[in-house]
């Protein structure tokens, strides 16, 4: 079959309510005065889809979405951005969360876990058909996506996933960690990041394991060699860390699918992640391909760009 999609994104569609709070942790009080509270479509899968689409990659998103107002917001986001969306009915309703954001851009997310059930499934025939015409699949760590992993493997598509703040111990994440070819995760909850990275590589099939550490940059493990990805200074003041990890993944995958070497993939991810930190979460403005390549050329002038 001919390839129609560069990146198939599975899962991670939902709606967030953003609350900018005076500080984190938020001290107990009967009430706090905060700026405007806004609700908008966009969770981890949405942000990855938006990010790679803005970088010029043909993108398709599939997830379970409810027949509710939140679901209408998710559908409208994809329609307005021109990103094909296959939405499977979700009887429990569209996933949603409340994000508390402090003045320094740090975030605390409160997820409504009633919207995701262990029995949730993406139809294997639909997943298989989409994967068969895709170059790569990026999988969110939700129940429907866990069940879709064997179908993706059978289709022969390469796989990436983001384990977010995995502690390296919780067994739920292992299916994703050990089945993906590229594994992203945050250092936030890792007692020993290198140990966890090597565990993923040794027990699974990952060709690249990338741990992000915010302003400290990131590290990647490839072929047993651990290297550092330097942090990139954001081009504007940091206002919000929402979506920074998703932007990093989008930038990194853009480089990987373009055949770039690992360090340049990491540079693309760092640039995209830094850009995301300058954008309030109430808006959706991923970095463009032209801007990413221009900034990469300035950082690494002796290398041609994708």
Kinemage of the C-alpha trace (Angstrom):
@kinemage 1
@onewidth
@group {chain A} dominant
@subgroup {mainchain}
@vectorlist {calphas} color= white
{ca unk a 1} P 0.000 0.000 0.000
{ca unk a 2} L 1.114 3.563 -0.580
{ca unk a 3} L 1.997 5.654 2.474
{ca unk a 4} L -0.646 8.279 3.200
{ca unk a 5} L 0.378 9.331 6.723
{ca unk a 6} L 3.761 10.151 8.214
{ca unk a 7} L 2.656 9.913 11.858
{ca unk a 8} L -0.406 8.160 13.207
{ca unk a 9} L -1.137 9.432 16.718
{ca unk a 10} L -3.125 7.116 18.959
{ca unk a 11} L -4.942 8.341 22.072
{ca unk a 12} L -4.424 11.395 24.224
{ca unk a 13} L -7.369 13.437 22.939
{ca unk a 14} L -9.179 15.529 25.524
{ca unk a 15} L -10.005 18.866 27.058
{ca unk a 16} L -8.178 20.861 29.736
{ca unk a 17} L -9.405 23.609 32.018
{ca unk a 18} L -6.545 26.055 32.710
{ca unk a 19} L -6.269 27.881 36.028
{ca unk a 20} L -3.356 30.279 36.587
{ca unk a 21} L -2.711 30.260 40.333
{ca unk a 22} L -0.596 32.639 42.467
{ca unk a 23} L 1.781 29.862 43.510
{ca unk a 24} L 2.379 26.117 43.550
{ca unk a 25} L 1.777 24.351 45.798
{ca unk a 26} L -1.391 26.330 46.319
{ca unk a 27} L -1.869 27.186 50.002
{ca unk a 28} L -5.152 26.262 51.571
{ca unk a 29} L -7.718 29.071 51.596
{ca unk a 30} L -11.455 29.391 51.263
{ca unk a 31} L -10.907 31.127 47.926
{ca unk a 32} L -8.205 32.502 45.625
{ca unk a 33} L -8.604 35.263 43.062
{ca unk a 34} L -7.207 34.089 39.716
{ca unk a 35} L -7.153 35.324 36.113
{ca unk a 36} L -9.726 34.111 33.606
{ca unk a 37} L -10.335 30.368 33.789
{ca unk a 38} L -10.499 28.894 30.304
{ca unk a 39} L -11.315 25.495 28.857
{ca unk a 40} L -9.836 24.386 25.549
{ca unk a 41} L -9.280 21.213 23.582
{ca unk a 42} L -5.844 19.686 23.789
{ca unk a 43} L -4.161 16.917 25.746
{ca unk a 44} L -0.984 14.964 25.058
{ca unk a 45} L -2.074 13.221 21.839
{ca unk a 46} L -3.655 16.382 20.485
{ca unk a 47} L -0.456 18.353 21.147
{ca unk a 48} L 1.771 15.783 19.442
{ca unk a 49} L -0.569 15.704 16.444
{ca unk a 50} L -0.634 19.501 16.261
{ca unk a 51} L 3.144 19.672 16.669
{ca unk a 52} L 4.094 17.250 13.904
{ca unk a 53} L 1.405 18.675 11.619
{ca unk a 54} L 2.862 22.180 12.062
{ca unk a 55} L 6.248 20.739 11.069
{ca unk a 56} L 4.822 19.593 7.754
{ca unk a 57} L 4.266 15.903 8.495
{ca unk a 58} L 1.112 14.193 7.266
{ca unk a 59} L -0.744 13.394 10.461
{ca unk a 60} L -3.752 11.316 11.489
{ca unk a 61} L -5.168 11.057 15.011
{ca unk a 62} L -7.387 8.283 16.406
{ca unk a 63} L -8.941 8.071 19.866
{ca unk a 64} L -12.131 7.407 21.801
{ca unk a 65} L -14.162 10.606 22.205
{ca unk a 66} L -17.513 11.219 23.849
{ca unk a 67} L -20.678 12.635 22.343
{ca unk a 68} L -20.470 15.692 24.585
{ca unk a 69} L -19.389 19.340 24.539
{ca unk a 70} L -15.788 18.393 25.299
{ca unk a 71} L -15.806 16.024 22.344
{ca unk a 72} L -17.130 18.802 20.107
{ca unk a 73} L -14.163 20.967 21.150
{ca unk a 74} L -11.706 18.192 20.240
{ca unk a 75} L -13.349 17.607 16.861
{ca unk a 76} L -13.388 21.334 16.114
{ca unk a 77} L -9.679 21.659 16.972
{ca unk a 78} L -8.723 18.987 14.452
{ca unk a 79} L -11.128 20.268 11.826
{ca unk a 80} L -9.844 23.829 12.147
{ca unk a 81} L -6.202 22.704 11.913
{ca unk a 82} L -6.831 20.315 9.022
{ca unk a 83} L -5.774 17.181 10.918
{ca unk a 84} L -7.765 14.033 10.072
{ca unk a 85} L -9.392 12.539 13.189
{ca unk a 86} L -10.919 9.110 13.561
{ca unk a 87} L -13.080 9.291 16.677
{ca unk a 88} L -14.411 6.119 18.231
{ca unk a 89} L -17.448 6.561 20.529
{ca unk a 90} L -16.540 6.789 24.225
{ca unk a 91} L -19.627 6.130 26.392
{ca unk a 92} L -17.903 7.510 29.519
{ca unk a 93} L -17.328 10.857 27.820
{ca unk a 94} L -14.325 12.762 26.526
{ca unk a 95} L -11.223 12.824 28.719
{ca unk a 96} L -10.725 16.034 30.661
{ca unk a 97} L -8.389 17.551 33.222
{ca unk a 98} L -7.781 20.674 35.275
{ca unk a 99} L -4.295 22.185 35.029
{ca unk a 100} L -3.047 24.536 37.741
{ca unk a 101} L -0.234 26.719 36.395
{ca unk a 102} L 2.087 28.714 38.651
{ca unk a 103} L 3.780 32.063 37.871
{ca unk a 104} L 6.993 30.263 36.863
{ca unk a 105} L 5.160 28.105 34.317
{ca unk a 106} L 5.169 24.918 36.395
{ca unk a 107} L 2.035 22.803 36.126
{ca unk a 108} L -0.040 20.521 38.332
{ca unk a 109} L -2.549 18.407 36.396
{ca unk a 110} L -5.682 16.865 37.881
{ca unk a 111} L -6.980 14.103 35.593
{ca unk a 112} L -10.568 12.856 35.661
{ca unk a 113} L -9.883 9.110 35.568
{ca unk a 114} L -13.559 8.227 35.276
{ca unk a 115} L -13.301 8.898 31.523
{ca unk a 116} L -10.981 5.969 30.850
{ca unk a 117} L -11.895 2.339 31.403
{ca unk a 118} L -9.724 -0.775 31.207
{ca unk a 119} L -12.212 -2.324 28.798
{ca unk a 120} L -11.866 0.537 26.293
{ca unk a 121} L -10.757 -0.599 22.831
{ca unk a 122} L -9.836 0.991 19.534
{ca unk a 123} L -11.179 -1.313 16.792
{ca unk a 124} L -8.211 -3.473 15.670
{ca unk a 125} L -9.338 -3.435 12.036
{ca unk a 126} L -9.411 0.376 12.041
{ca unk a 127} L -6.039 0.669 13.754
{ca unk a 128} L -4.539 -1.886 11.385
{ca unk a 129} L -5.863 -0.123 8.297
{ca unk a 130} L -4.506 3.246 9.428
{ca unk a 131} L -1.152 1.785 10.509
{ca unk a 132} L -0.697 -0.017 7.188
{ca unk a 133} L -0.534 3.319 5.347
{ca unk a 134} L 1.560 5.124 8.009
{ca unk a 135} L 5.308 5.522 8.441
{ca unk a 136} L 5.209 5.774 12.220
{ca unk a 137} L 2.791 5.530 15.165
{ca unk a 138} L 3.007 7.605 18.333
{ca unk a 139} L 1.100 5.968 21.191
{ca unk a 140} L -0.345 7.654 24.287
{ca unk a 141} L -0.294 5.680 27.534
{ca unk a 142} L -4.043 5.008 27.769
{ca unk a 143} L -5.916 1.703 27.969
{ca unk a 144} L -7.155 1.693 24.358
{ca unk a 145} L -3.613 2.256 23.104
{ca unk a 146} L -2.163 -0.529 25.249
{ca unk a 147} L -4.533 -2.960 23.562
{ca unk a 148} L -3.584 -1.542 20.133
{ca unk a 149} L 0.150 -2.277 20.479
{ca unk a 150} L -0.001 -5.831 19.027
{ca unk a 151} L -1.966 -4.554 16.017
{ca unk a 152} L 0.644 -1.877 15.371
{ca unk a 153} L 3.437 -4.455 15.584
{ca unk a 154} L 1.608 -6.732 13.170
{ca unk a 155} L 1.285 -3.817 10.727
{ca unk a 156} L 5.055 -3.359 10.826
{ca unk a 157} L 4.954 0.337 11.694
{ca unk a 158} L 7.611 1.844 13.973
{ca unk a 159} L 6.318 3.019 17.354
{ca unk a 160} L 7.094 5.789 19.831
{ca unk a 161} L 5.546 6.561 23.199
{ca unk a 162} L 5.822 9.097 26.007
{ca unk a 163} L 5.813 7.646 29.523
{ca unk a 164} L 5.605 11.157 31.032
{ca unk a 165} L 6.487 11.086 34.757
{ca unk a 166} L 6.932 7.304 35.078
{ca unk a 167} L 8.786 6.320 38.232
{ca unk a 168} L 10.432 3.336 36.546
{ca unk a 169} L 8.486 0.949 38.807
{ca unk a 170} L 4.760 1.154 38.009
{ca unk a 171} L 4.027 -1.931 35.918
{ca unk a 172} L 1.250 -0.235 33.925
{ca unk a 173} L 3.821 1.634 31.817
{ca unk a 174} L 5.899 -1.419 30.955
{ca unk a 175} L 3.884 -2.544 27.928
{ca unk a 176} L 4.502 0.840 26.333
{ca unk a 177} L 8.130 1.103 27.472
{ca unk a 178} L 9.116 -2.302 26.135
{ca unk a 179} L 7.151 -2.292 22.868
{ca unk a 180} L 8.175 1.113 21.501
{ca unk a 181} L 11.146 1.809 19.226
{ca unk a 182} L 11.491 5.338 20.636
{ca unk a 183} L 10.652 6.022 24.284
{ca unk a 184} L 10.304 9.497 25.778
{ca unk a 185} L 9.909 10.142 29.505
{ca unk a 186} L 10.503 12.844 32.081
{ca unk a 187} L 13.170 12.697 34.761
{ca unk a 188} L 10.710 14.202 37.274
{ca unk a 189} L 9.910 10.980 39.161
{ca unk a 190} L 13.033 8.932 38.385
{ca unk a 191} L 15.380 8.127 41.253
{ca unk a 192} L 18.059 6.962 38.796
{ca unk a 193} L 17.342 8.131 35.209
{ca unk a 194} L 20.243 6.247 33.606
{ca unk a 195} L 19.277 2.980 35.300
{ca unk a 196} L 15.704 3.299 34.034
{ca unk a 197} L 16.873 4.191 30.527
{ca unk a 198} L 19.102 1.129 30.353
{ca unk a 199} L 16.333 -1.038 31.790
{ca unk a 200} L 14.021 0.079 28.977
{ca unk a 201} L 16.662 -0.602 26.325
{ca unk a 202} L 17.648 -3.994 27.726
{ca unk a 203} L 14.164 -5.365 28.364
{ca unk a 204} L 12.422 -3.894 25.348
{ca unk a 205} L 13.031 -3.058 21.722
{ca unk a 206} L 13.800 0.655 22.018
{ca unk a 207} L 16.390 2.007 19.609
{ca unk a 208} L 16.333 5.360 21.394
{ca unk a 209} L 15.384 6.271 24.976
{ca unk a 210} L 15.123 9.986 25.706
{ca unk a 211} L 14.727 11.473 29.187
{ca unk a 212} L 13.838 15.167 29.392
{ca unk a 213} L 14.799 17.276 32.412
{ca unk a 214} L 13.366 20.717 31.711
{ca unk a 215} L 15.899 23.540 31.928
{ca unk a 216} L 18.672 20.980 32.463
{ca unk a 217} L 18.219 19.630 28.954
{ca unk a 218} L 17.776 15.947 28.167
{ca unk a 219} L 19.681 12.694 27.779
{ca unk a 220} L 19.334 9.989 25.179
{ca unk a 221} L 20.504 6.394 25.136
{ca unk a 222} L 21.243 4.894 21.730
{ca unk a 223} L 23.205 1.711 21.143
{ca unk a 224} L 24.279 1.660 24.777
{ca unk a 225} L 25.802 5.149 24.559
{ca unk a 226} L 24.387 7.846 26.829
{ca unk a 227} L 24.682 11.415 25.520
{ca unk a 228} L 23.386 14.767 26.694
{ca unk a 229} L 21.039 17.020 24.743
{ca unk a 230} L 21.769 20.596 25.860
{ca unk a 231} L 18.863 22.804 26.860
{ca unk a 232} L 17.854 25.581 24.468
{ca unk a 233} L 17.153 29.056 25.820
{ca unk a 234} L 13.491 29.912 25.141
{ca unk a 235} L 13.085 32.759 22.634
{ca unk a 236} L 10.725 34.613 25.005
{ca unk a 237} L 9.802 34.544 28.714
{ca unk a 238} L 8.623 31.186 30.053
{ca unk a 239} L 4.915 31.385 30.857
{ca unk a 240} L 3.645 27.814 30.798
{ca unk a 241} L 5.152 24.318 30.636
{ca unk a 242} L 1.935 22.710 29.361
{ca unk a 243} L 2.699 20.710 26.241
{ca unk a 244} L 6.477 21.172 26.393
{ca unk a 245} L 7.145 17.437 26.525
{ca unk a 246} L 4.732 16.807 23.662
{ca unk a 247} L 6.451 19.521 21.622
{ca unk a 248} L 9.843 17.936 22.347
{ca unk a 249} L 8.545 14.584 21.091
{ca unk a 250} L 7.129 16.205 17.952
{ca unk a 251} L 10.410 17.933 17.154
{ca unk a 252} L 12.447 14.797 17.826
{ca unk a 253} L 10.197 12.625 15.640
{ca unk a 254} L 10.352 15.199 12.850
{ca unk a 255} L 14.122 14.839 12.834
{ca unk a 256} L 14.014 11.059 13.071
{ca unk a 257} L 11.620 10.682 10.154
{ca unk a 258} L 13.841 13.053 8.145
{ca unk a 259} L 16.803 10.739 8.730
{ca unk a 260} L 18.692 13.186 10.943
{ca unk a 261} L 21.369 11.950 13.384
{ca unk a 262} L 20.319 11.519 17.032
{ca unk a 263} L 21.926 14.726 18.304
{ca unk a 264} L 20.107 16.810 15.731
{ca unk a 265} L 16.831 15.049 16.550
{ca unk a 266} L 17.486 16.044 20.149
{ca unk a 267} L 18.193 19.622 19.111
{ca unk a 268} L 14.909 19.788 17.207
{ca unk a 269} L 13.104 18.456 20.275
{ca unk a 270} L 14.796 20.953 22.598
{ca unk a 271} L 13.947 23.884 20.314
{ca unk a 272} L 10.305 22.828 19.976
{ca unk a 273} L 10.000 22.249 23.727
{ca unk a 274} L 11.529 25.629 24.563
{ca unk a 275} L 9.122 27.340 22.165
{ca unk a 276} L 6.147 25.621 23.829
{ca unk a 277} L 7.145 27.068 27.210
{ca unk a 278} L 6.667 30.595 25.843
{ca unk a 279} L 3.074 29.970 24.726
{ca unk a 280} L 0.188 30.230 27.227
{ca unk a 281} L -1.719 26.957 27.427
{ca unk a 282} L -4.926 28.835 26.671
{ca unk a 283} L -3.689 29.130 23.083
{ca unk a 284} L -2.347 26.537 20.651
{ca unk a 285} L 0.672 27.715 18.689
{ca unk a 286} L 3.228 24.966 17.919
{ca unk a 287} L 6.506 25.925 16.296
{ca unk a 288} L 6.501 25.936 12.500
{ca unk a 289} L 8.894 23.986 10.306
{ca unk a 290} L 10.505 27.185 8.981
{ca unk a 291} L 11.074 28.571 12.477
{ca unk a 292} L 12.424 25.280 13.803
{ca unk a 293} L 14.913 24.901 10.957
{ca unk a 294} L 16.037 28.522 11.224
{ca unk a 295} L 16.705 28.188 14.948
{ca unk a 296} L 18.455 24.847 14.422
{ca unk a 297} L 20.681 26.375 11.769
{ca unk a 298} L 21.664 29.134 14.199
{ca unk a 299} L 22.452 26.562 16.911
{ca unk a 300} L 24.277 24.133 14.592
{ca unk a 301} L 25.372 26.122 11.504
{ca unk a 302} L 27.685 23.483 10.011
{ca unk a 303} L 24.888 20.955 9.424
{ca unk a 304} L 22.342 20.991 6.576
{ca unk a 305} L 18.730 21.015 7.722
{ca unk a 306} L 15.863 18.694 6.837
